[in-house]
């Protein structure tokens, strides 16, 4: 693998730099040979995979198309099945400036009637939290490139992948450079070039007919604006304000993040204009209020809070289920495998679970020749669950009777939250590969 350009994490940004720890990346004497790993994409999923494999002693380089990688200015839900993985990776909850997610207060958008919906299954030790996406990204970057077990991850910014040969494990950059690896992980999102290499053709995510507004508000003036007590009353968690009189979906999903200094709002609505050339991500406060006309006025008072950043409009798209996530020595992870709608809050969680699974199946000492078989195990363990989350999230948007069911279904919560990716993958490894190293 070409190591001419490396990267390190510094000052809250991913910057090009030569690793201070290059000597650690050599393999002295008869020590097990680490795998050379290429990860495409330095987002949340790519960094999580890098940390998981770094801890095993492997050499990892991430190729990121953007010149300065950061996450969108918005909150993110991290439920306990994901927190379980973050704890394994060594995260600091304090660094995430996290807010506890103990359930939701459910409101009828028209009448204001409230129902409290705490989580229906007990939390033995793991927790559910909200945080800002940038805080999560920076914490993962710290764990990937800072001090810790294994050689620090190298990140090459401005390195767009144009093609991937999954059988032999090579990627081709936009500058013509070809990089070979023992393992390639495609964490390059909904427009994944690695996915195209694995499948042999392009698979696009069609418009879902559902868009959302994303807004962040400063809470410093919260107590000065009347009719916003619903944001603080009740349990620590989400505020779900939903239109329940039939028709297309219209709802708010609201929660605090950044130690409570910000309120994150996602406003879902049916959008028939997604394919029109006039569609734009820019939006005004007046457009949002018009979209949610008919909501009880006290719920719309949230837009009187000072904006932390301009509101944006996002198209929500979902990949169709694809035939395979793997080929040769290459695998997909996160949105590149199963980009879906955010109605379960499990998009990042699936990427974390998949990252943990790769770490369990590929310990130090794994031979290069063993990688394709280990990736078959990865698909066996992960694809059914990832496809379920994709399909279920789309169903909750399309089927009115399913809207919001996740917050009220003990069975679904148990299936999603009680899953322990590390234990499941560890048990599988011991049963199938335990005597191979």
C-alpha positions in Angstrom: 0.0 0.0 0.0 1.3 3.5 -0.9 2.2 5.5 2.2 3.5 8.6 0.6 0.8 10.9 2.0 -0.6 10.4 5.5 -2.9 12.2 7.8 -3.5 12.9 11.5 -6.2 14.5 13.6 -5.3 17.9 15.1 -7.2 20.9 16.3 -10.7 19.5 15.6 -9.9 19.0 11.9 -8.5 16.2 9.8 -5.2 17.6 8.4 -2.5 16.2 6.2 0.6 15.3 8.3 3.3 12.7 8.6 2.6 10.2 11.4 4.7 10.7 14.5 4.3 7.0 15.1 5.5 5.5 11.8 8.0 3.3 13.7 5.1 1.6 15.5 3.8 0.4 12.2 6.7 -2.0 11.5 6.4 -5.6 12.5 9.5 -6.8 14.4 10.8 -10.3 14.4 8.2 -13.0 14.2 5.3 -10.8 15.3 2.0 -11.5 13.5 1.8 -9.5 10.3 -0.9 -6.8 10.4 -3.3 -6.4 7.5 -3.0 -3.4 5.2 -6.5 -1.9 5.2 -8.0 0.7 2.9 -11.2 2.4 4.1 -13.0 4.7 1.7 -14.7 7.6 3.5 -13.8 9.4 6.7 -17.3 9.8 8.0 -18.7 8.3 11.2 -18.8 4.8 9.8 -15.4 4.9 8.2 -13.8 6.2 11.4 -15.5 3.6 13.5 -14.3 0.8 11.3 -10.8 2.3 11.4 -10.8 2.4 15.2 -12.0 -1.2 15.5 -9.3 -2.5 13.2 -6.6 -0.3 14.6 -7.1 -1.8 18.0 -6.1 -5.1 16.5 -2.8 -3.7 15.3 -3.7 -3.4 11.6 -2.4 -0.7 9.3 -5.2 1.5 8.1 -5.4 4.3 5.6 -8.6 6.2 5.0 -9.2 7.9 1.7 -11.6 10.9 1.9 -12.8 12.8 -1.1 -13.3 16.2 0.7 -10.5 18.5 1.5 -11.7 19.1 5.1 -13.9 16.4 6.5 -16.6 17.4 9.0 -20.2 16.4 9.7 -23.3 18.4 9.0 -24.4 20.8 11.7 -27.1 18.7 13.3 -27.8 16.4 16.2 -27.7 12.6 16.1 -29.3 9.8 18.1 -27.0 7.2 19.6 -29.0 4.4 21.1 -27.7 1.7 23.5 -26.8 -0.9 20.9 -24.4 1.8 19.4 -23.2 3.0 22.8 -22.2 -0.5 23.6 -19.8 -0.4 20.6 -18.6 3.1 21.5 -17.7 1.9 25.0 -15.7 -1.0 23.5 -13.8 1.5 21.3 -13.0 3.7 24.3 -15.1 6.8 23.8 -15.7 9.6 26.3 -19.3 10.5 26.9 -18.1 13.8 28.2 -16.4 14.6 24.9 -19.8 14.1 23.2 -21.5 16.6 25.5 -24.3 14.1 25.5 -27.8 14.4 26.7 -29.6 11.3 28.1 -32.3 9.9 25.9 -34.8 8.2 28.3 -37.7 8.0 25.9 -40.1 10.5 24.3 -42.9 12.9 25.0 -45.5 12.4 22.2 -47.7 15.3 21.3 -50.7 15.6 19.0 -49.7 18.4 16.7 -53.2 19.9 16.6 -54.6 19.4 20.1 -51.4 19.4 22.1 -52.4 16.2 23.9 -49.4 14.5 25.5 -48.4 10.9 26.1 -45.2 9.9 27.9 -43.3 7.1 26.2 -40.3 5.9 28.2 -38.2 3.1 26.8 -40.1 -0.1 27.3 -37.1 -2.4 28.1 -34.8 -1.9 31.0 -31.3 -0.5 30.6 -28.9 -2.7 32.5 -25.8 -0.6 32.1 -25.7 0.9 28.6 -27.5 4.2 27.8 -29.2 6.1 25.0 -28.0 9.5 24.2 -28.2 12.5 21.9 -25.2 14.5 20.8 -24.1 16.8 18.0 -22.7 15.1 14.9 -19.6 17.1 14.9 -18.8 16.2 18.5 -19.2 12.5 17.7 -17.1 12.8 14.6 -14.3 14.6 16.5 -14.3 12.0 19.2 -14.0 9.2 16.6 -11.2 11.0 14.9 -9.4 11.3 18.2 -9.7 7.6 18.8 -8.6 6.8 15.3 -5.5 9.1 15.0 -4.5 9.9 18.6 -2.7 7.9 21.2 -4.1 4.4 21.7 -3.7 0.7 20.9 -2.3 0.0 17.4 -0.7 2.2 14.8 -2.6 5.5 14.4 -4.9 5.6 11.4 -3.7 7.6 8.4 -6.2 9.9 6.6 -5.6 11.2 3.1 -7.9 14.1 2.4 -8.8 15.2 -1.1 -8.5 11.6 -2.3 -11.6 10.7 -4.3 -12.0 7.0 -5.2 -13.1 6.6 -8.8 -13.0 2.8 -9.1 -12.5 -0.4 -7.0 -11.4 -3.9 -8.0 -12.9 -5.8 -5.1 -11.5 -9.2 -6.0 -7.9 -8.1 -5.7 -8.4 -5.3 -3.2 -7.4 -2.2 -5.2 -8.8 1.3 -5.5 -8.0 3.9 -8.1 -7.9 7.6 -7.1 -8.8 10.6 -9.2 -5.1 11.4 -9.7 -4.6 8.0 -11.4 -2.9 6.4 -8.4 -3.7 2.8 -7.7 -3.6 1.5 -4.1 -3.6 -2.2 -3.2 -4.7 -3.6 0.2 -5.4 -6.8 2.0 -8.9 -5.5 2.9 -11.0 -2.6 1.4 -13.9 -1.3 3.3 -16.4 0.9 1.5 -17.8 3.5 3.9 -18.4 6.0 1.2 -22.0 6.6 1.6 -25.1 6.6 -0.5 -23.2 7.4 -3.7 -20.6 4.7 -3.1 -18.0 4.0 -5.7 -17.0 0.8 -3.8 -20.6 -0.5 -4.0 -20.4 0.0 -7.8 -17.2 -2.1 -7.9 -18.7 -4.9 -5.8 -22.0 -5.1 -7.7 -20.6 -4.3 -11.2 -23.2 -1.7 -11.8 -24.5 1.6 -10.3 -27.4 1.4 -7.8 -29.0 4.7 -7.0 -31.2 5.7 -4.1 -34.5 7.0 -5.6 -36.5 9.9 -4.1 -38.6 8.7 -1.2 -41.1 11.5 -1.4 -40.1 12.5 2.1 -37.9 15.5 2.9 -37.1 17.1 6.2 -36.1 20.5 7.6 -33.1 20.5 9.9 -32.7 23.4 12.4 -30.5 24.0 15.4 -31.6 26.6 18.0 -29.8 28.3 20.8 -31.4 27.5 24.1 -30.1 30.5 26.0 -33.3 32.4 25.4 -35.6 29.4 26.1 -37.0 30.8 29.4 -37.9 34.2 27.8 -40.2 32.8 25.1 -43.7 31.8 26.3 -45.4 28.5 25.4 -42.1 26.5 25.2 -42.5 24.6 28.5 -43.2 21.4 26.5 -39.6 21.4 25.6 -38.5 20.9 29.2 -41.5 19.2 30.9 -41.4 15.4 31.3 -38.6 13.0 30.8 -35.1 13.7 29.3 -35.5 12.7 25.7 -37.2 13.4 22.4 -40.3 15.6 21.8 -42.3 14.1 19.0 -45.0 16.3 17.6 -47.1 14.5 14.9 -50.1 15.3 12.8 -52.6 12.5 13.5 -55.6 13.5 11.4 -54.6 11.4 8.3 -52.9 12.6 5.2 -49.2 12.7 4.4 -46.7 12.5 7.2 -45.9 15.8 9.0 -44.0 15.6 12.3 -41.3 17.2 14.4 -38.6 15.2 16.1 -36.9 17.4 18.7 -34.1 17.0 21.3 -31.3 18.8 23.1 -27.6 18.3 22.5 -24.3 20.0 23.2 -24.8 19.8 27.0 -28.3 21.3 26.5 -27.0 24.5 24.8 -28.7 23.6 21.5 -32.1 22.2 20.5 -32.1 20.1 17.3 -35.3 19.9 15.2 -36.0 17.6 12.3 -39.3 18.4 10.6 -40.5 15.6 8.3 -43.0 16.2 5.5 -44.2 14.7 2.2 -42.3 16.4 -0.7 -43.6 15.8 -4.2 -41.0 18.3 -5.7 -37.8 16.3 -5.1 -37.2 15.7 -8.8 -38.0 19.2 -9.9 -35.1 21.3 -11.1 -36.3 24.2 -8.8 -35.7 22.1 -5.7 -33.2 23.6 -3.4 -31.7 22.9 0.1 -32.1 26.5 1.1 -35.3 27.4 3.0 -36.8 30.2 5.0 -38.5 30.2 8.3 -41.7 31.3 6.5 -41.6 28.2 4.3 -41.2 25.9 7.3 -44.2 27.5 9.1 -46.3 27.2 5.9 -45.4 23.5 5.6 -46.6 22.9 9.2 -49.7 25.1 9.0 -52.3 23.8 11.4 -49.9 22.8 14.1 -50.8 24.1 17.5 -49.2 27.6 17.8 -47.2 26.7 20.9 -45.3 24.1 18.9 -44.4 26.6 16.3 -43.0 29.0 18.9 -39.8 27.0 18.8 -39.0 29.0 15.6 -38.8 32.1 17.8 -35.6 30.8 19.4 -32.4 32.2 18.0 -31.1 30.1 15.2 -27.6 28.5 15.7 -27.3 28.1 12.0 -29.5 28.6 8.9 -32.2 26.0 8.5 -31.7 23.6 5.6 -33.9 21.2 3.6 -32.8 17.6 3.0 -34.1 15.1 0.6 -34.5 11.7 2.3 -33.5 8.8 0.0 -33.1 5.1 0.7 -31.2 2.4 -1.2 -33.1 -0.6 -2.4 -31.9 -3.8 -0.9 -28.8 -5.0 -2.7 -27.8 -8.6 -3.5 -24.5 -8.6 -1.7 -22.3 -6.4 0.5 -19.0 -8.3 -0.2 -16.8 -9.5 -3.0 -13.3 -10.8 -2.8 -11.4 -8.8 -0.2 -13.9 -5.9 -0.2 -16.9 -5.1 2.0 -19.5 -2.4 2.4 -20.4 -0.7 5.7 -23.0 1.8 6.8 -24.9 3.9 4.2 -23.0 2.4 1.3 -24.7 -0.9 2.1 -28.1 0.1 3.4 -28.7 3.9 3.4 -32.2 4.3 4.7 -34.7 6.8 6.2 -33.8 8.1 9.7 -37.1 7.1 11.3 -35.6 4.5 13.6 -32.5 6.6 14.5 -30.4 3.6 13.7 -28.3 4.6 10.7 -25.1 5.3 12.6 -25.8 2.5 15.0 -25.7 -0.1 12.1 -22.3 1.3 11.0 -21.0 1.0 14.6 -22.2 -2.6 14.8 -20.7 -3.4 11.4 -17.4 -1.8 12.5 -17.3 -3.9 15.7 -18.1 -7.1 13.7 -15.1 -6.5 11.4 -12.9 -6.0 14.4 -14.0 -9.3 15.9 -13.6 -11.3 12.7 -10.2 -9.9 11.8 -7.9 -10.0 14.8 -4.1 -9.5 14.5 -2.7 -12.6 12.8 -5.4 -12.9 10.3 -3.7 -14.0 7.0 -4.3 -12.0 3.8 -5.7 -15.3 2.2 -8.3 -15.6 5.0 -9.9 -12.2 4.3 -12.5 -13.3 1.8 -13.8 -16.1 4.1 -14.0 -13.6 7.0 -16.0 -11.2 4.9 -18.4 -14.0 4.1 -18.9 -14.4 7.8 -19.3 -10.6 8.1 -22.1 -10.7 5.6 -23.7 -13.7 7.3 -23.7 -11.8 10.6 -24.7 -8.3 9.3 -26.7 -8.3 6.1 -30.1 -9.6 7.4 -30.1 -7.1 10.3 -29.0 -4.1 8.1 -31.6 -5.0 5.5 -34.3 -5.2 8.2 -33.5 -1.7 9.5 -33.6 -0.4 6.0 -36.9 -2.0 5.1 -38.6 -1.2 8.5 -37.6 2.5 8.4 -39.1 2.8 4.9 -42.3 1.0 6.0 -42.7 3.5 8.9 -42.8 6.3 6.4 -45.0 4.6 3.9 -47.6 2.8 6.1 -49.6 5.2 8.4 -50.3 2.5 10.9 -46.6 2.0 11.5 -45.7 5.6 12.1 -44.1 6.0 15.5 -44.5 2.3 16.3 -40.9 2.0 17.4 -41.5 4.2 20.4 -44.4 2.0 21.6 -43.4 -1.5 20.6 -41.6 -3.5 23.3 -40.8 -6.3 20.8 -39.2 -4.0 18.3 -37.2 -2.2 20.9 -35.9 -5.5 22.2 -34.9 -6.6 18.7 -33.1 -3.3 18.1 -31.6 -2.3 21.4 -30.7 -5.6 23.1 -28.5 -6.7 20.2 -24.8 -7.0 21.3 -22.7 -6.9 18.1 -19.5 -7.6 19.9 -20.8 -10.7 21.7 -22.5 -12.0 18.6 -19.5 -11.6 16.4 -17.1 -12.8 19.1 -19.1 -16.0 19.6 -19.2 -16.6 15.9 -15.5 -16.2 15.6 -14.8 -18.6 18.4 -17.1 -21.2 16.8 -15.8 -20.9 13.3 -12.3 -19.5 13.4 -11.1 -19.8 17.0 -8.3 -22.3 16.2 -7.1 -20.6 13.1 -4.7 -18.1 14.8 
